[in-house]
Amino acid sequence: MEDLKAYIESGILELYVLGDVTPAERLQVEEMASKHPAIKAELDEIERSIELYAEENAIEPSEQLRNRVLGSLLTNFGDDNNFPTPTHVQHENVVAMQPNADKGTNFYKYAFAACLALLLASAIALYNLYTRLNDTNTQLSAMQAQNQHFSNTVSAKDSELNLLRDTSYKLIHLRGTAKSPESIMTVAFSPSKQKVVIDMEGLKLPANDQTHQYQLWALVGGKPVDLGVFDATADSSGFKNMKAIAAADAFAVTLEPRGGSASPTLSEMVVLGKY
């Protein structure tokens, strides 16, 4: 009983009669009224109270308005012989109120539209953030690559300076032969360290194709010794370490098939220099 009393005093019944409830609330009130006579009686009492209030506050229509309404009714009655007999007379001053069934539906529509707009805005913001992050990562990668290249360049230059400062190395200038008179090449040789280094940046040899490479030879006691192969390109730079050797009388370079040959092709000799 306490629950029924609290339900009646909650005001939901008055809202139901006035039509100001959601579809779910309307079904709940109708279900409660069918189960509990007290609630049904309360609903009836509320409806009667509203009707009495409407009757007490009704405004009597003017004589002119009454005549116009009656004239219209008589005209319609004469034109339609099948005019139905009213089965229920509703008081002319009481306005029937329909439950606002669309109220809850409209709320959910607006809420869904707002959520959709928020979701779309969030997706756009996330996409823009993702794009900016990708751009930043690309820039960072480029900067790291540049820094690494700069570090490698500095390290190579330090090695070159150390080599030039090392008094155990002797620079040997190889001059062009009749095969390639304009060719020039410098070899740094340290017998004590058994190291041979080519100055690739100062290299002036015709660029070799993909099927050939230049091969460096050391002449020891009149016999050629293979010191390795290299490529001559327009962007050649730095120093290149060749195979180790302890002694040499002279150095020469020939153009050989890619990968090198077991013995030099004398007709393809491009530079030669004595130690």
C-alpha positions as CSV (number, residue, x, y, z in Angstrom):
1,M,0.0,0.0,0.0
2,E,2.8,2.4,0.8
3,D,4.2,1.8,-2.7
4,L,0.8,2.6,-4.3
5,K,0.4,5.7,-2.2
6,A,3.9,6.9,-3.2
7,Y,3.2,6.1,-6.9
8,I,-0.1,8.1,-6.7
9,E,1.6,11.1,-5.0
10,S,4.4,11.1,-7.5
11,G,2.3,13.2,-9.9
12,I,2.6,10.7,-12.8
13,L,-1.2,10.2,-12.9
14,E,-1.8,13.9,-13.4
15,L,0.8,14.0,-16.2
16,Y,-0.8,11.0,-17.8
17,V,-4.2,12.6,-17.9
18,L,-2.7,15.8,-19.3
19,G,-0.8,13.7,-22.0
20,D,2.7,14.9,-20.8
21,V,4.3,11.5,-20.4
22,T,6.6,9.3,-22.6
23,P,5.2,6.2,-24.4
24,A,6.9,4.0,-21.8
25,E,5.4,6.0,-18.9
26,R,2.0,5.8,-20.5
27,L,2.2,2.0,-20.8
28,Q,3.3,1.8,-17.2
29,V,0.4,3.9,-15.9
30,E,-2.1,1.9,-17.9
31,E,-0.7,-1.4,-16.6
32,M,-0.8,-0.2,-13.0
33,A,-4.4,1.0,-13.4
34,S,-5.4,-2.4,-14.8
35,K,-3.8,-4.2,-11.8
36,H,-4.7,-1.8,-9.0
37,P,-8.3,-0.5,-8.6
38,A,-7.0,2.3,-6.3
39,I,-4.9,3.7,-9.2
40,K,-7.9,3.4,-11.6
41,A,-10.1,5.2,-9.2
42,E,-7.5,7.9,-8.8
43,L,-7.3,8.4,-12.6
44,D,-11.1,8.7,-12.8
45,E,-11.1,11.2,-10.1
46,I,-8.4,13.3,-11.8
47,E,-10.3,13.2,-15.1
48,R,-13.5,14.3,-13.4
49,S,-11.7,17.2,-11.6
50,I,-10.3,18.5,-14.9
51,E,-13.7,18.3,-16.5
52,L,-15.3,20.2,-13.6
53,Y,-12.6,22.8,-13.8
54,A,-13.2,23.2,-17.6
55,E,-16.9,23.6,-17.1
56,E,-16.6,26.1,-14.4
57,N,-14.2,28.2,-16.4
58,A,-16.0,27.8,-19.8
59,I,-16.7,31.0,-21.8
60,E,-20.3,31.4,-23.1
61,P,-20.1,32.1,-26.9
62,S,-21.6,35.2,-28.2
63,E,-25.1,35.2,-29.9
64,Q,-23.5,36.0,-33.3
65,L,-21.0,33.1,-33.1
66,R,-23.9,30.7,-32.0
67,N,-26.0,31.6,-35.0
68,R,-23.0,31.1,-37.4
69,V,-22.3,27.7,-36.0
70,L,-25.9,26.6,-36.1
71,G,-26.3,27.9,-39.7
72,S,-23.2,25.9,-40.7
73,L,-24.5,22.8,-39.1
74,L,-27.9,23.1,-40.8
75,T,-26.3,23.6,-44.2
76,N,-24.1,20.6,-43.8
77,F,-27.0,18.5,-42.6
78,G,-29.1,19.5,-45.7
79,D,-26.2,18.5,-48.0
80,D,-25.5,15.2,-46.5
81,N,-28.4,12.8,-45.9
82,N,-26.1,10.2,-44.4
83,F,-24.7,12.4,-41.7
84,P,-23.9,10.0,-38.8
85,T,-25.7,10.3,-35.5
86,P,-23.2,11.2,-32.8
87,T,-22.7,8.5,-30.3
88,H,-20.8,10.6,-27.9
89,V,-21.3,14.2,-27.0
90,Q,-18.1,15.9,-25.9
91,H,-18.4,19.1,-24.0
92,E,-17.6,22.0,-26.3
93,N,-15.4,23.7,-23.8
94,V,-13.2,20.7,-23.0
95,V,-10.2,20.2,-25.3
96,A,-9.1,16.6,-25.7
97,M,-5.4,16.3,-24.9
98,Q,-3.3,13.6,-26.6
99,P,-0.3,12.1,-25.0
100,N,2.9,13.5,-26.4
101,A,4.2,10.2,-27.8
102,D,6.8,11.9,-30.0
103,K,8.4,13.7,-27.1
104,G,10.8,10.9,-26.2
105,T,11.3,9.9,-29.8
106,N,12.4,13.4,-30.7
107,F,14.8,13.5,-27.8
108,Y,16.5,10.4,-28.9
109,K,16.7,11.6,-32.5
110,Y,18.4,14.9,-31.4
111,A,20.7,12.9,-29.0
112,F,21.7,10.5,-31.8
113,A,22.4,13.4,-34.2
114,A,24.5,15.2,-31.6
115,C,26.5,12.0,-30.9
116,L,27.0,11.4,-34.6
117,A,28.2,15.0,-35.1
118,L,30.6,14.6,-32.1
119,L,31.9,11.3,-33.5
120,L,32.5,12.8,-36.9
121,A,34.3,15.8,-35.4
122,S,36.4,13.4,-33.3
123,A,37.3,11.3,-36.3
124,I,38.4,14.4,-38.3
125,A,40.5,15.6,-35.3
126,L,42.1,12.2,-34.9
127,Y,42.9,12.0,-38.7
128,N,44.5,15.4,-38.6
129,L,46.5,14.4,-35.5
130,Y,47.6,11.2,-37.2
131,T,48.7,13.1,-40.3
132,R,50.7,15.6,-38.3
133,L,52.4,12.8,-36.4
134,N,53.3,11.0,-39.6
135,D,54.7,14.2,-41.0
136,T,56.7,14.7,-37.8
137,N,58.0,11.1,-37.9
138,T,59.0,11.6,-41.5
139,Q,60.9,14.8,-40.7
140,L,62.6,13.1,-37.7
141,S,63.6,10.2,-39.9
142,A,65.0,12.6,-42.5
143,M,66.9,14.5,-39.8
144,Q,68.3,11.3,-38.3
145,A,69.4,10.2,-41.8
146,Q,71.1,13.6,-42.4
147,N,72.7,13.4,-38.9
148,Q,74.0,9.9,-39.6
149,H,75.3,11.0,-43.0
150,F,77.0,14.0,-41.4
151,S,78.5,11.8,-38.7
152,N,79.8,9.3,-41.3
153,T,81.3,12.1,-43.3
154,V,83.0,13.6,-40.2
155,S,84.3,10.2,-39.3
156,A,85.6,9.6,-42.8
157,K,87.3,13.0,-42.8
158,D,88.9,12.3,-39.5
159,S,90.3,9.0,-40.8
160,E,91.6,10.8,-43.9
161,L,93.3,13.4,-41.8
162,N,94.8,10.8,-39.6
163,L,96.1,9.0,-42.6
164,L,97.7,12.1,-44.0
165,R,99.3,12.9,-40.7
166,D,100.7,9.4,-40.4
167,T,104.3,9.6,-41.6
168,S,104.4,5.8,-42.3
169,Y,102.3,6.4,-45.4
170,K,103.8,7.5,-48.7
171,L,101.7,9.1,-51.4
172,I,102.3,7.6,-54.8
173,H,100.9,9.4,-57.9
174,L,99.9,7.1,-60.7
175,R,99.9,8.7,-64.2
176,G,98.0,7.9,-67.3
177,T,99.3,5.5,-69.9
178,A,98.9,5.7,-73.7
179,K,95.6,3.9,-73.2
180,S,94.2,6.8,-71.0
181,P,96.7,9.7,-70.9
182,E,94.4,12.0,-69.0
183,S,93.9,9.6,-66.1
184,I,95.3,10.4,-62.6
185,M,95.2,8.4,-59.4
186,T,96.8,8.6,-55.9
187,V,97.7,5.6,-53.7
188,A,98.7,5.9,-50.0
189,F,101.0,3.0,-49.0
190,S,102.4,2.1,-45.6
191,P,104.8,-0.9,-45.7
192,S,105.0,-1.0,-41.9
193,K,101.2,-1.3,-41.5
194,Q,100.9,-3.3,-44.8
195,K,98.0,-1.0,-45.9
196,V,97.1,0.3,-49.3
197,V,94.5,3.1,-49.6
198,I,93.1,4.7,-52.8
199,D,92.1,8.4,-52.8
200,M,88.6,8.0,-54.5
201,E,87.8,11.7,-54.4
202,G,90.9,12.6,-56.4
203,L,90.4,9.8,-58.8
204,K,90.3,10.8,-62.5
205,L,89.5,7.6,-64.5
206,P,86.9,7.1,-67.2
207,A,83.7,5.7,-65.7
208,N,83.5,1.9,-66.0
209,D,80.3,0.2,-67.2
210,Q,78.3,-2.5,-65.3
211,T,80.3,-5.4,-66.9
212,H,83.8,-4.1,-66.0
213,Q,85.7,-2.9,-62.9
214,Y,89.1,-1.4,-62.3
215,Q,91.7,-3.7,-60.7
216,L,94.7,-2.4,-58.6
217,W,98.0,-4.3,-59.0
218,A,101.2,-4.2,-57.0
219,L,104.4,-5.0,-58.9
220,V,106.7,-7.1,-56.6
221,G,109.9,-8.3,-58.1
222,G,108.4,-7.9,-61.6
223,K,105.3,-10.0,-60.7
224,P,101.8,-8.5,-60.5
225,V,99.9,-9.0,-57.2
226,D,96.1,-8.5,-57.0
227,L,95.1,-5.8,-54.5
228,G,91.3,-5.7,-55.3
229,V,88.8,-4.1,-57.6
230,F,86.9,-0.8,-57.5
231,D,84.5,1.4,-59.5
232,A,85.1,4.8,-60.9
233,T,81.9,7.0,-60.7
234,A,81.2,10.6,-60.9
235,D,80.3,10.7,-57.2
236,S,83.3,8.8,-55.9
237,S,84.6,10.2,-52.6
238,G,86.6,9.3,-49.5
239,F,89.4,6.8,-49.2
240,K,89.1,3.0,-50.1
241,N,91.1,0.4,-48.3
242,M,92.6,-2.3,-50.6
243,K,94.2,-5.6,-49.9
244,A,97.2,-5.7,-47.6
245,I,100.8,-6.0,-48.8
246,A,104.1,-5.5,-47.2
247,A,106.2,-4.4,-50.1
248,A,105.8,-3.1,-53.7
249,D,108.0,-1.7,-56.4
250,A,105.2,0.0,-58.3
251,F,101.4,0.1,-58.6
252,A,99.2,-0.1,-61.8
253,V,95.5,-0.2,-62.6
254,T,93.9,-2.2,-65.4
255,L,90.3,-2.4,-66.7
256,E,89.1,-6.0,-66.1
257,P,85.8,-8.0,-66.3
258,R,83.6,-7.3,-63.2
259,G,85.0,-9.1,-60.2
260,G,88.6,-9.0,-61.4
261,S,91.1,-11.2,-63.2
262,A,93.9,-13.6,-62.1
263,S,96.4,-11.7,-64.1
264,P,96.4,-8.1,-65.5
265,T,95.3,-7.3,-69.1
266,L,98.3,-5.2,-70.1
267,S,96.5,-3.7,-73.1
268,E,93.9,-2.3,-70.6
269,M,96.4,-0.6,-68.3
270,V,95.2,3.0,-67.6
271,V,97.6,4.3,-64.9
272,L,101.1,3.3,-63.5
273,G,103.3,4.7,-60.8
274,K,106.6,3.6,-59.1
275,Y,107.0,3.5,-55.3
